[in-house]
Amino acid sequence: MQGSIQSKPLLPVQPYFETTSQRYYEKRVWKLGISHFYRYQVDDPSGTTIAVPDGCIDFVFDCSADASGPGSSVIGTVLQHKEIRTQYRHVYFGVRFLPGVCPAMLRVPNGQLIEQDVPMPEVIDAPELSEKICSAGSFRAQSQVFWKAYTAAWQKREEDLAGDGKARLAAAVQQLVNASGGRVSIQALSDKTGYSTRYIDRVFREVVGLSPKTFCQIIRFQRLLNLLHSSEQQRLTDLADACGYYDQPQLIRQFKHYTGTTPRAYRKMLADADYHHRVVVTDFHLSGALPQ
């Protein structure tokens, strides 16, 4: 089981958002710190949904015809389940970055965005991006517009941060935690990076806005979601062992803190929503050379 956990990258998910739509489209990227692009229409008229912790920054564009012009926002991770307002029949294009990644374009530290939903013009340098994406039309075209703009911004940011030791350390910790599924101790991070546990904790909080311990807990939870989505019959005791929980009761407590429900009720929600038929994974090519 542990081998399967390491076999492919973590996909940070927001399942309650995905189930607000009859079809939720994804283009998985896993390059330049981007997890995936997504597009969906809110088909649930209730007006609310639930956000869960994912450790990610999202760039979200409201491309609805009835919106008062293209709207866009930058959204930080929540730290426990949180009710979020939705707009019925609105169409959204989004970019989800990998957990802990500080996106290029962003003018503020990740920590300032935790539990926040901020208008995009206030925190990124891309004044025409929202209009270009919303006028692009198709999901593929929107993804390509963002990819072209972002690769250029990423290259510039990498050059600017070439000598930033703190940014490099935070990125190394983020990669180690993601690769382990959250199953890495602060001492192991110290051993692998060569920095003291106290220094790692201070730098990671400064750059990412979370302690390494909290970040590990969120990644472990997201890994559990990934496994629940792919292993309907897996026993909770096996999942607890695979994800690094002490035992099944600890898994259930943590899961309820992050989702507001139990794993059993969550599995029923997935089945009732026909979750696996709602999420459509696309496989188009993003043109343009990757930065060297």
Backbone as CSV, one residue per row, in Angstrom:
resi,resn,N_x,N_y,N_z,CA_x,CA_y,CA_z,C_x,C_y,C_z
1,MET,0.829,-1.212,0.000,0.000,0.000,0.000,0.857,1.253,0.000
2,GLN,1.937,1.244,0.799,2.773,2.423,0.857,3.424,2.693,-0.489
3,GLY,3.741,1.622,-1.260,4.303,1.837,-2.581,3.345,2.583,-3.481
4,SER,2.032,2.274,-3.381,1.064,2.961,-4.224,0.942,4.428,-3.855
5,ILE,1.160,4.745,-2.575,1.109,6.136,-2.157,2.209,6.944,-2.831
6,GLN,3.376,6.357,-2.986,4.497,7.080,-3.548,4.501,7.056,-5.067
7,SER,3.636,6.260,-5.700,3.748,6.006,-7.134,3.323,7.184,-7.994
8,LYS,2.504,8.059,-7.500,2.116,9.213,-8.305,1.932,10.428,-7.413
9,PRO,2.048,11.639,-7.999,1.996,12.846,-7.176,0.646,13.020,-6.487
10,LEU,0.695,13.722,-5.379,-0.535,14.087,-4.685,-1.371,15.006,-5.562
11,LEU,-2.667,14.740,-5.643,-3.594,15.630,-6.335,-4.431,16.334,-5.275
12,PRO,-4.148,17.602,-4.966,-4.946,18.307,-3.958,-6.360,18.545,-4.472
13,VAL,-7.336,18.118,-3.706,-8.723,18.142,-4.177,-9.616,18.975,-3.256
14,GLN,-10.684,19.488,-3.855,-11.762,20.169,-3.137,-13.060,19.461,-3.523
15,PRO,-13.351,18.320,-2.910,-14.446,17.459,-3.385,-15.820,18.094,-3.332
16,TYR,-16.045,18.975,-2.377,-17.386,19.563,-2.293,-17.621,20.574,-3.408
17,PHE,-16.568,21.250,-3.847,-16.699,22.109,-5.021,-16.956,21.259,-6.263
18,GLU,-16.252,20.141,-6.368,-16.387,19.276,-7.542,-17.803,18.728,-7.662
19,THR,-18.457,18.483,-6.538,-19.807,17.919,-6.587,-20.890,18.977,-6.736
20,THR,-20.500,20.272,-6.792,-21.513,21.297,-7.096,-21.815,21.350,-8.584
21,SER,-21.009,20.654,-9.401,-21.144,20.728,-10.853,-21.453,19.356,-11.432
22,GLN,-22.237,19.338,-12.500,-22.498,18.074,-13.183,-21.244,17.552,-13.879
23,ARG,-20.376,18.470,-14.345,-19.116,18.090,-14.973,-18.026,19.048,-14.500
24,TYR,-17.005,18.484,-13.880,-15.883,19.251,-13.348,-14.647,18.810,-14.130
25,TYR,-14.107,19.705,-14.961,-13.019,19.351,-15.870,-11.666,19.670,-15.240
26,GLU,-10.713,18.755,-15.407,-9.358,18.925,-14.881,-8.329,18.682,-15.979
27,LYS,-7.285,19.500,-15.962,-6.086,19.230,-16.745,-4.925,19.186,-15.761
28,ARG,-4.387,18.002,-15.529,-3.319,17.826,-14.558,-1.983,18.208,-15.178
29,VAL,-1.214,19.007,-14.440,0.007,19.594,-14.986,1.248,19.064,-14.264
30,TRP,1.316,19.278,-12.955,2.441,18.834,-12.137,3.780,19.352,-12.665
31,LYS,3.775,20.591,-13.127,4.994,21.254,-13.577,4.975,22.700,-13.094
32,LEU,6.169,23.267,-12.859,6.328,24.665,-12.445,5.510,24.986,-11.191
33,GLY,5.286,23.987,-10.363,4.524,24.203,-9.137,3.020,24.200,-9.323
34,ILE,2.536,23.957,-10.539,1.091,23.903,-10.804,0.617,22.463,-10.658
35,SER,-0.425,22.253,-9.871,-1.031,20.934,-9.776,-1.924,20.677,-10.985
36,HIS,-2.938,21.530,-11.160,-3.853,21.320,-12.271,-4.673,22.574,-12.568
37,PHE,-5.201,22.619,-13.774,-6.212,23.594,-14.167,-7.575,22.928,-14.000
38,TYR,-8.599,23.727,-13.768,-9.949,23.166,-13.675,-10.977,24.165,-14.177
39,ARG,-12.121,23.635,-14.560,-13.234,24.479,-15.028,-14.540,23.782,-14.662
40,TYR,-15.476,24.567,-14.152,-16.765,23.983,-13.793,-17.835,25.077,-13.756
41,GLN,-19.071,24.632,-13.867,-20.238,25.498,-13.678,-20.948,25.060,-12.407
42,VAL,-21.363,26.021,-11.592,-22.086,25.698,-10.360,-23.519,25.323,-10.727
43,ASP,-23.837,24.041,-10.580,-25.184,23.555,-10.902,-26.037,23.344,-9.659
44,ASP,-25.453,23.539,-8.504,-26.172,23.385,-7.231,-26.747,24.749,-6.825
45,PRO,-28.073,24.889,-6.745,-28.678,26.190,-6.430,-28.669,26.550,-4.945
46,SER,-28.076,25.722,-4.084,-28.146,25.970,-2.645,-27.420,27.241,-2.220
47,GLY,-26.412,27.644,-2.981,-25.690,28.884,-2.672,-24.498,28.712,-1.757
48,THR,-24.228,27.485,-1.298,-23.063,27.249,-0.430,-22.420,25.914,-0.755
49,THR,-21.141,25.809,-0.409,-20.441,24.540,-0.452,-19.380,24.570,0.652
50,ILE,-18.554,23.541,0.715,-17.560,23.422,1.785,-16.154,23.395,1.191
51,ALA,-15.270,24.207,1.741,-13.850,24.135,1.419,-13.146,23.332,2.510
52,VAL,-12.153,22.533,2.110,-11.367,21.754,3.059,-9.900,22.139,2.917
53,PRO,-9.085,21.885,3.931,-7.669,22.249,3.844,-6.942,21.487,2.744
54,ASP,-6.139,22.221,1.965,-5.320,21.567,0.938,-3.896,22.123,0.875
55,GLY,-3.612,23.203,1.633,-2.279,23.779,1.626,-1.940,24.537,0.366
56,CYS,-2.941,24.815,-0.460,-2.703,25.375,-1.797,-3.139,26.835,-1.922
57,ILE,-2.583,27.467,-2.939,-3.083,28.739,-3.445,-3.835,28.453,-4.737
58,ASP,-5.021,29.040,-4.900,-5.778,28.939,-6.150,-5.927,30.320,-6.776
59,PHE,-5.765,30.390,-8.087,-6.163,31.546,-8.879,-7.491,31.181,-9.525
60,VAL,-8.542,31.958,-9.272,-9.883,31.616,-9.757,-10.453,32.775,-10.570
61,PHE,-10.991,32.431,-11.749,-11.534,33.420,-12.677,-13.014,33.130,-12.897
62,ASP,-13.873,34.112,-12.614,-15.311,33.997,-12.850,-15.587,34.455,-14.272
63,CYS,-15.894,33.509,-15.145,-16.069,33.804,-16.568,-17.529,33.792,-16.990
64,SER,-18.432,34.050,-16.060,-19.856,33.999,-16.360,-20.294,35.186,-17.199
65,ALA,-21.212,34.911,-18.116,-21.719,35.972,-18.988,-22.479,37.023,-18.200
66,ASP,-23.100,36.629,-17.076,-23.886,37.589,-16.299,-23.073,38.260,-15.199
67,ALA,-21.756,37.968,-15.141,-20.912,38.649,-14.151,-20.668,40.081,-14.618
68,SER,-20.411,40.973,-13.685,-20.179,42.376,-14.034,-18.721,42.554,-14.464
69,GLY,-18.403,41.976,-15.633,-17.027,41.994,-16.106,-16.280,40.803,-15.549
70,PRO,-15.138,40.476,-16.177,-14.355,39.340,-15.681,-13.929,39.561,-14.239
71,GLY,-14.238,38.602,-13.367,-13.842,38.689,-11.971,-12.786,37.651,-11.674
72,SER,-11.880,37.962,-10.781,-10.813,37.017,-10.459,-10.388,37.203,-9.016
73,SER,-9.926,36.113,-8.410,-9.488,36.185,-7.024,-8.372,35.186,-6.771
74,VAL,-7.625,35.442,-5.711,-6.590,34.532,-5.246,-7.050,34.003,-3.890
75,ILE,-7.077,32.693,-3.756,-7.657,32.063,-2.571,-6.603,31.218,-1.872
76,GLY,-6.444,31.430,-0.576,-5.511,30.645,0.220,-6.194,29.466,0.881
77,THR,-5.400,28.564,1.419,-5.953,27.381,2.068,-6.743,27.747,3.322
78,VAL,-7.761,26.954,3.603,-8.422,27.017,4.904,-7.687,26.055,5.835
79,LEU,-7.932,26.180,7.128,-7.264,25.323,8.104,-8.199,24.291,8.717
80,GLN,-9.495,24.444,8.480,-10.484,23.424,8.796,-11.649,23.649,7.854
81,HIS,-12.622,22.747,7.877,-13.737,22.882,6.928,-14.438,24.229,7.114
82,LYS,-14.817,24.835,6.001,-15.378,26.178,6.031,-16.460,26.314,4.964
83,GLU,-17.591,26.866,5.346,-18.667,27.082,4.385,-18.336,28.251,3.473
84,ILE,-18.530,28.058,2.172,-18.192,29.051,1.154,-19.431,29.336,0.310
85,ARG,-19.660,30.601,0.028,-20.786,30.967,-0.832,-20.462,30.664,-2.292
86,THR,-21.479,30.223,-3.038,-21.314,29.951,-4.467,-22.339,30.748,-5.265
87,GLN,-22.058,30.934,-6.536,-22.949,31.661,-7.438,-23.548,30.680,-8.455
88,TYR,-24.845,30.468,-8.327,-25.537,29.504,-9.188,-25.375,29.864,-10.665
89,ARG,-25.006,28.844,-11.447,-24.821,28.929,-12.898,-23.584,29.720,-13.321
90,HIS,-22.785,30.170,-12.384,-21.539,30.836,-12.775,-20.521,29.793,-13.225
91,VAL,-19.711,30.194,-14.196,-18.680,29.321,-14.764,-17.321,29.828,-14.308
92,TYR,-16.500,28.912,-13.770,-15.199,29.279,-13.224,-14.075,28.507,-13.913
93,PHE,-12.989,29.230,-14.170,-11.725,28.610,-14.562,-10.751,28.823,-13.417
94,GLY,-10.020,27.775,-13.037,-9.113,27.903,-11.897,-7.776,27.241,-12.126
95,VAL,-6.809,27.709,-11.342,-5.467,27.132,-11.327,-5.150,26.785,-9.874
96,ARG,-4.890,25.518,-9.609,-4.506,25.116,-8.253,-3.015,24.780,-8.250
97,PHE,-2.282,25.472,-7.404,-0.861,25.210,-7.283,-0.640,24.068,-6.305
98,LEU,0.499,23.424,-6.416,0.815,22.332,-5.498,0.891,22.852,-4.063
99,PRO,0.578,22.014,-3.097,0.611,22.451,-1.700,1.956,23.058,-1.307
100,GLY,1.884,24.220,-0.668,3.082,24.891,-0.185,3.812,25.731,-1.204
101,VAL,3.424,25.644,-2.465,4.099,26.401,-3.524,3.702,27.872,-3.455
102,CYS,4.695,28.734,-3.583,4.462,30.175,-3.657,4.426,30.555,-5.135
103,PRO,3.273,30.860,-5.699,3.178,31.079,-7.140,3.981,32.287,-7.611
104,ALA,4.549,32.149,-8.806,5.084,33.320,-9.480,3.903,34.259,-9.738
105,MET,4.173,35.531,-9.922,3.178,36.599,-10.088,2.724,37.159,-8.745
106,LEU,2.740,36.332,-7.691,2.171,36.746,-6.413,3.088,37.748,-5.712
107,ARG,2.504,38.859,-5.244,3.286,39.914,-4.607,3.313,39.810,-3.088
108,VAL,2.582,38.892,-2.520,2.507,38.777,-1.061,2.889,37.365,-0.652
109,PRO,3.356,37.179,0.586,3.659,35.820,1.067,2.395,34.974,1.175
110,ASN,2.565,33.670,1.026,1.423,32.762,1.140,0.667,32.938,2.449
111,GLY,1.400,33.210,3.521,0.774,33.316,4.828,-0.294,34.380,4.914
112,GLN,-0.163,35.439,4.117,-1.165,36.503,4.131,-2.474,36.068,3.475
113,LEU,-2.459,34.922,2.797,-3.653,34.468,2.082,-4.375,33.322,2.783
114,ILE,-3.834,32.851,3.900,-4.504,31.755,4.606,-5.891,32.192,5.071
115,GLU,-6.892,31.391,4.734,-8.304,31.669,5.061,-8.820,32.929,4.365
116,GLN,-8.145,33.357,3.281,-8.533,34.606,2.616,-8.937,34.354,1.161
117,ASP,-9.810,35.218,0.671,-10.222,35.261,-0.734,-10.046,36.707,-1.169
118,VAL,-8.989,36.990,-1.937,-8.557,38.359,-2.215,-8.720,38.662,-3.704
119,PRO,-9.271,39.827,-4.065,-9.329,40.191,-5.485,-7.945,40.123,-6.128
120,MET,-7.860,39.480,-7.265,-6.566,39.218,-7.881,-5.733,40.468,-8.159
121,PRO,-6.320,41.564,-8.630,-5.493,42.747,-8.913,-4.747,43.288,-7.696
122,GLU,-5.202,42.941,-6.485,-4.539,43.437,-5.281,-3.249,42.698,-4.956
123,VAL,-3.065,41.500,-5.541,-1.923,40.690,-5.097,-1.077,40.106,-6.223
124,ILE,-1.451,40.286,-7.491,-0.591,39.798,-8.564,-0.390,40.870,-9.619
125,ASP,0.705,40.719,-10.374,1.038,41.651,-11.449,0.681,41.030,-12.795
126,ALA,-0.568,41.101,-13.164,-1.023,40.593,-14.464,-2.360,41.244,-14.770
127,PRO,-2.360,42.557,-15.073,-3.606,43.320,-15.160,-4.586,42.842,-16.223
128,GLU,-4.105,42.221,-17.311,-5.003,41.824,-18.399,-5.310,40.327,-18.395
129,LEU,-4.779,39.611,-17.424,-4.901,38.159,-17.439,-6.346,37.695,-17.342
130,SER,-7.110,38.287,-16.446,-8.503,37.865,-16.251,-9.311,38.027,-17.530
131,GLU,-9.184,39.149,-18.170,-9.945,39.396,-19.406,-9.537,38.431,-20.508
132,LYS,-8.228,38.165,-20.630,-7.750,37.248,-21.665,-8.279,35.841,-21.437
133,ILE,-8.265,35.395,-20.188,-8.732,34.041,-19.900,-10.232,33.918,-20.123
134,CYS,-10.987,34.881,-19.646,-12.445,34.780,-19.767,-12.923,34.931,-21.210
135,SER,-12.124,35.571,-22.056,-12.509,35.707,-23.464,-11.965,34.568,-24.317
136,ALA,-11.175,33.673,-23.717,-10.557,32.597,-24.488,-11.559,31.530,-24.908
137,GLY,-12.638,31.385,-24.147,-13.692,30.451,-24.536,-13.546,29.073,-23.938
138,SER,-12.843,28.180,-24.628,-12.781,26.785,-24.201,-11.819,26.593,-23.036
139,PHE,-11.987,25.474,-22.341,-11.099,25.121,-21.234,-9.654,25.007,-21.727
140,ARG,-9.470,24.378,-22.869,-8.119,24.223,-23.415,-7.499,25.580,-23.715
141,ALA,-8.250,26.467,-24.338,-7.726,27.791,-24.685,-7.407,28.594,-23.432
142,GLN,-8.266,28.509,-22.421,-8.010,29.217,-21.171,-6.733,28.710,-20.503
143,SER,-6.568,27.389,-20.488,-5.365,26.799,-19.897,-4.119,27.266,-20.631
144,GLN,-4.199,27.343,-21.951,-3.050,27.767,-22.744,-2.700,29.230,-22.487
145,VAL,-3.709,30.073,-22.345,-3.462,31.487,-22.049,-2.720,31.625,-20.724
146,PHE,-3.201,30.912,-19.721,-2.539,31.016,-18.422,-1.132,30.438,-18.480
147,TRP,-0.976,29.284,-19.113,0.331,28.631,-19.207,1.366,29.554,-19.845
148,LYS,0.993,30.227,-20.909,1.925,31.127,-21.596,2.343,32.275,-20.686
149,ALA,1.380,32.872,-19.991,1.694,33.989,-19.099,2.510,33.518,-17.900
150,TYR,2.179,32.341,-17.411,2.820,31.891,-16.179,4.252,31.420,-16.402
151,THR,4.515,30.751,-17.509,5.879,30.294,-17.752,6.854,31.462,-17.795
152,ALA,6.422,32.568,-18.395,7.285,33.753,-18.436,7.505,34.310,-17.032
153,ALA,6.433,34.382,-16.237,6.541,34.902,-14.873,7.390,33.973,-14.009
154,TRP,7.244,32.674,-14.220,8.008,31.709,-13.441,9.504,31.840,-13.708
155,GLN,9.872,32.005,-14.983,11.279,32.158,-15.330,11.881,33.383,-14.652
156,LYS,11.152,34.488,-14.683,11.648,35.715,-14.066,11.771,35.541,-12.552
157,ARG,10.792,34.911,-11.935,10.815,34.719,-10.494,11.988,33.829,-10.081
158,GLU,12.258,32.783,-10.879,13.378,31.895,-10.568,14.704,32.642,-10.617
159,GLU,14.833,33.546,-11.571,16.053,34.351,-11.668,16.168,35.282,-10.462
160,ASP,15.046,35.867,-10.060,15.048,36.800,-8.923,15.393,36.086,-7.615
161,LEU,14.974,34.811,-7.492,15.159,34.074,-6.240,16.393,33.177,-6.246
162,ALA,17.222,33.323,-7.274,18.375,32.428,-7.417,19.254,32.418,-6.174
163,GLY,19.371,33.563,-5.503,20.219,33.628,-4.322,19.464,33.658,-3.011
164,ASP,18.169,33.331,-3.046,17.334,33.390,-1.840,17.354,32.032,-1.134
165,GLY,18.202,31.920,-0.130,18.340,30.653,0.577,17.083,30.217,1.289
166,LYS,16.322,31.166,1.833,15.096,30.810,2.544,14.052,30.223,1.597
167,ALA,13.912,30.841,0.412,12.948,30.329,-0.559,13.332,28.930,-1.019
168,ARG,14.632,28.705,-1.218,15.083,27.381,-1.653,14.848,26.338,-0.556
169,LEU,15.091,26.711,0.702,14.853,25.778,1.803,13.375,25.445,1.926
170,ALA,12.514,26.463,1.868,11.068,26.224,1.969,10.592,25.319,0.835
171,ALA,11.130,25.541,-0.375,10.752,24.703,-1.515,11.219,23.262,-1.310
172,ALA,12.406,23.091,-0.759,12.911,21.739,-0.507,12.047,21.015,0.524
173,VAL,11.651,21.712,1.583,10.793,21.115,2.608,9.433,20.759,2.019
174,GLN,8.881,21.679,1.246,7.582,21.424,0.612,7.637,20.168,-0.254
175,GLN,8.695,20.017,-1.041,8.828,18.854,-1.916,8.995,17.564,-1.122
176,LEU,9.761,17.613,-0.047,9.959,16.425,0.780,8.658,15.990,1.461
177,VAL,7.905,16.958,1.957,6.636,16.636,2.627,5.639,16.083,1.618
178,ASN,5.523,16.725,0.465,4.595,16.237,-0.558,4.965,14.831,-1.017
179,ALA,6.269,14.597,-1.227,6.707,13.285,-1.701,6.434,12.183,-0.682
180,SER,6.454,12.531,0.599,6.234,11.535,1.653,4.759,11.354,1.995
181,GLY,3.893,12.155,1.399,2.493,12.103,1.788,2.248,12.622,3.187
182,GLY,3.126,13.513,3.653,3.000,14.064,4.999,3.614,13.193,6.072
183,ARG,4.260,12.106,5.677,4.822,11.157,6.644,6.320,11.380,6.827
184,VAL,6.685,12.581,7.199,8.088,12.883,7.440,8.173,13.744,8.695
185,SER,9.110,13.444,9.555,9.255,14.193,10.799,10.098,15.424,10.584
186,ILE,9.990,16.395,11.484,10.810,17.596,11.395,12.281,17.238,11.536
187,GLN,12.595,16.192,12.323,13.989,15.760,12.451,14.492,15.190,11.126
188,ALA,13.643,14.435,10.437,14.042,13.902,9.134,14.271,15.031,8.134
189,LEU,13.454,16.077,8.204,13.654,17.234,7.330,14.986,17.902,7.634
190,SER,15.318,17.955,8.914,16.603,18.521,9.320,17.760,17.692,8.773
191,ASP,17.636,16.382,8.895,18.700,15.493,8.416,18.896,15.608,6.907
192,LYS,17.781,15.743,6.188,17.863,15.777,4.719,18.327,17.127,4.184
193,THR,18.027,18.217,4.886,18.384,19.552,4.387,19.659,20.101,5.010
194,GLY,20.032,19.567,6.173,21.224,20.054,6.845,21.006,21.277,7.713
195,TYR,19.747,21.673,7.918,19.429,22.818,8.769,18.789,22.328,10.067
196,SER,18.871,23.139,11.103,18.291,22.760,12.391,16.768,22.753,12.306
197,THR,16.146,21.985,13.195,14.685,21.917,13.209,14.085,23.287,13.505
198,ARG,14.709,24.038,14.392,14.192,25.362,14.737,14.255,26.316,13.543
199,TYR,15.350,26.266,12.802,15.493,27.149,11.641,14.495,26.768,10.548
200,ILE,14.320,25.468,10.320,13.350,25.015,9.316,11.950,25.498,9.680
201,ASP,11.591,25.346,10.947,10.266,25.775,11.393,10.077,27.271,11.161
202,ARG,11.077,28.062,11.500,10.970,29.528,11.361,10.872,29.948,9.895
203,VAL,11.722,29.377,9.056,11.734,29.752,7.643,10.449,29.302,6.949
204,PHE,9.991,28.086,7.241,8.789,27.583,6.580,7.568,28.407,6.962
205,ARG,7.472,28.790,8.222,6.372,29.657,8.643,6.440,31.004,7.915
206,GLU,7.650,31.532,7.779,7.833,32.837,7.142,7.459,32.804,5.668
207,VAL,7.854,31.748,4.958,7.649,31.679,3.508,6.270,31.125,3.144
208,VAL,5.867,30.045,3.794,4.626,29.348,3.431,3.446,29.782,4.298
209,GLY,3.721,30.229,5.532,2.650,30.681,6.408,2.098,29.610,7.314
210,LEU,2.669,28.398,7.249,2.248,27.275,8.087,3.473,26.672,8.748
211,SER,3.290,26.042,9.903,4.386,25.289,10.483,4.559,24.004,9.680
212,PRO,5.765,23.429,9.660,5.930,22.136,8.983,4.982,21.067,9.519
213,LYS,4.705,21.082,10.828,3.801,20.090,11.402,2.390,20.224,10.835
214,THR,1.868,21.453,10.794,0.531,21.670,10.239,0.492,21.299,8.765
215,PHE,1.537,21.662,8.042,1.603,21.334,6.613,1.586,19.817,6.418
216,CYS,2.338,19.089,7.225,2.338,17.625,7.134,0.945,17.052,7.405
217,GLN,0.250,17.595,8.386,-1.093,17.104,8.704,-2.050,17.318,7.536
218,ILE,-1.945,18.480,6.875,-2.813,18.767,5.727,-2.492,17.840,4.561
219,ILE,-1.210,17.613,4.307,-0.830,16.724,3.207,-1.270,15.294,3.495
220,ARG,-1.138,14.878,4.727,-1.589,13.532,5.106,-3.095,13.397,4.883
221,PHE,-3.847,14.432,5.243,-5.294,14.435,5.016,-5.614,14.379,3.525
222,GLN,-4.909,15.172,2.716,-5.159,15.161,1.277,-4.792,13.814,0.661
223,ARG,-3.730,13.191,1.156,-3.392,11.857,0.678,-4.507,10.870,1.023
224,LEU,-5.092,11.023,2.202,-6.215,10.171,2.591,-7.395,10.372,1.643
225,LEU,-7.693,11.620,1.288,-8.771,11.875,0.327,-8.479,11.187,-0.999
226,ASN,-7.242,11.299,-1.467,-6.874,10.643,-2.722,-7.152,9.145,-2.656
227,LEU,-6.803,8.530,-1.533,-7.007,7.085,-1.395,-8.482,6.728,-1.251
228,LEU,-9.229,7.547,-0.528,-10.672,7.299,-0.406,-11.355,7.384,-1.771
229,HIS,-10.863,8.270,-2.621,-11.470,8.424,-3.948,-11.146,7.242,-4.854
230,SER,-10.054,6.556,-4.579,-9.642,5.478,-5.478,-9.813,4.082,-4.874
231,SER,-10.152,4.003,-3.584,-10.227,2.698,-2.907,-11.490,2.610,-2.072
232,GLU,-12.617,2.406,-2.733,-13.897,2.434,-2.026,-13.993,1.372,-0.934
233,GLN,-13.360,0.223,-1.142,-13.511,-0.877,-0.201,-12.364,-0.964,0.811
234,GLN,-11.419,-0.063,0.744,-10.281,-0.123,1.653,-10.739,0.107,3.096
235,ARG,-10.271,-0.719,4.009,-10.644,-0.578,5.417,-9.958,0.645,6.019
236,LEU,-10.638,1.295,6.964,-10.071,2.490,7.588,-8.797,2.172,8.351
237,THR,-8.713,0.997,8.931,-7.481,0.638,9.639,-6.299,0.575,8.679
238,ASP,-6.539,0.060,7.468,-5.472,0.004,6.464,-5.112,1.405,5.972
239,LEU,-6.130,2.252,5.803,-5.873,3.626,5.366,-5.113,4.399,6.430
240,ALA,-5.462,4.174,7.694,-4.752,4.846,8.785,-3.277,4.474,8.760
241,ASP,-2.986,3.205,8.561,-1.598,2.751,8.512,-0.887,3.316,7.285
242,ALA,-1.556,3.299,6.143,-0.938,3.768,4.909,-0.630,5.258,4.949
243,CYS,-1.475,6.026,5.641,-1.303,7.489,5.654,-0.526,7.999,6.863
244,GLY,-0.176,7.100,7.766,0.654,7.515,8.891,-0.096,7.980,10.118
245,TYR,-1.381,7.665,10.221,-2.119,7.969,11.445,-1.792,6.917,12.501
246,TYR,-1.860,7.318,13.753,-1.530,6.411,14.847,-2.481,5.222,14.860
247,ASP,-3.780,5.502,14.669,-4.777,4.445,14.631,-6.032,4.980,13.954
248,GLN,-7.043,4.148,13.835,-8.285,4.537,13.178,-8.996,5.684,13.895
249,PRO,-9.094,5.684,15.238,-9.743,6.811,15.911,-9.065,8.154,15.612
250,GLN,-7.711,8.175,15.540,-7.044,9.425,15.214,-7.399,9.872,13.800
251,LEU,-7.449,8.932,12.866,-7.846,9.255,11.492,-9.231,9.884,11.465
252,ILE,-10.174,9.289,12.183,-11.556,9.785,12.172,-11.632,11.185,12.789
253,ARG,-10.914,11.407,13.905,-10.923,12.734,14.537,-10.367,13.803,13.592
254,GLN,-9.241,13.507,12.968,-8.627,14.472,12.061,-9.514,14.721,10.849
255,PHE,-10.093,13.644,10.324,-10.960,13.763,9.153,-12.180,14.629,9.464
256,LYS,-12.770,14.424,10.617,-13.952,15.209,10.980,-13.594,16.672,11.198
257,HIS,-12.410,16.931,11.758,-11.958,18.316,11.940,-11.816,19.018,10.599
258,TYR,-11.319,18.301,9.603,-11.041,18.912,8.306,-12.250,18.938,7.373
259,THR,-13.210,18.032,7.557,-14.347,17.968,6.629,-15.696,18.240,7.277
260,GLY,-15.775,18.085,8.603,-17.057,18.247,9.276,-17.903,16.996,9.236
261,THR,-17.352,15.894,8.736,-18.111,14.654,8.650,-17.175,13.482,8.916
262,THR,-17.709,12.268,8.894,-16.909,11.072,9.127,-16.518,10.447,7.792
263,PRO,-15.478,9.606,7.772,-15.129,8.918,6.528,-16.284,8.100,5.955
264,ARG,-17.057,7.473,6.816,-18.194,6.679,6.329,-19.223,7.560,5.639
265,ALA,-19.566,8.681,6.265,-20.539,9.594,5.652,-19.967,10.224,4.381
266,TYR,-18.675,10.458,4.383,-18.026,11.040,3.207,-18.092,10.071,2.025
267,ARG,-17.827,8.797,2.285,-17.922,7.804,1.215,-19.341,7.732,0.651
268,LYS,-20.320,7.856,1.527,-21.714,7.840,1.066,-21.999,9.064,0.207
269,MET,-21.454,10.221,0.606,-21.632,11.428,-0.193,-21.053,11.243,-1.595
270,LEU,-19.864,10.650,-1.684,-19.249,10.414,-2.993,-20.131,9.508,-3.856
271,ALA,-20.664,8.458,-3.231,-21.506,7.522,-3.976,-22.805,8.185,-4.415
272,ASP,-23.449,8.916,-3.505,-24.717,9.570,-3.832,-24.543,10.619,-4.934
273,ALA,-23.383,11.294,-4.935,-23.125,12.340,-5.933,-22.594,11.771,-7.246
274,ASP,-22.361,10.452,-7.280,-21.760,9.828,-8.465,-20.474,10.575,-8.832
275,TYR,-19.634,10.755,-7.814,-18.458,11.621,-7.900,-17.561,11.300,-9.086
276,HIS,-17.277,10.020,-9.305,-16.298,9.643,-10.320,-16.772,9.941,-11.739
277,HIS,-18.065,10.110,-11.928,-18.562,10.474,-13.249,-18.679,11.987,-13.435
278,ARG,-18.533,12.722,-12.358,-18.581,14.182,-12.459,-17.225,14.767,-12.856
279,VAL,-16.158,14.159,-12.355,-14.814,14.681,-12.608,-14.298,14.116,-13.926
280,VAL,-14.012,15.011,-14.867,-13.552,14.625,-16.202,-12.107,15.076,-16.362
281,VAL,-11.198,14.118,-16.478,-9.776,14.424,-16.623,-9.452,14.540,-18.113
282,THR,-8.981,15.704,-18.513,-8.669,15.954,-19.920,-7.177,15.708,-20.167
283,ASP,-6.815,15.585,-21.442,-5.431,15.220,-21.771,-4.899,16.012,-22.965
284,PHE,-5.230,17.291,-23.053,-4.708,18.095,-24.163,-3.285,18.556,-23.864
285,HIS,-2.576,18.964,-24.911,-1.184,19.390,-24.797,-1.104,20.894,-24.588
286,LEU,-0.221,21.315,-23.694,0.050,22.731,-23.500,1.278,23.095,-24.330
287,SER,1.099,23.956,-25.314,2.197,24.290,-26.216,3.119,25.323,-25.599
288,GLY,4.345,25.315,-26.065,5.350,26.254,-25.547,6.394,25.509,-24.751
289,ALA,7.642,25.871,-24.944,8.740,25.187,-24.271,8.761,25.528,-22.796
290,LEU,9.129,24.548,-21.981,9.316,24.806,-20.552,10.571,25.647,-20.350
291,PRO,10.533,26.545,-19.347,11.742,27.299,-19.026,12.872,26.353,-18.633
292,GLN,14.078,26.722,-18.982,15.247,25.903,-18.640,15.704,26.216,-17.220
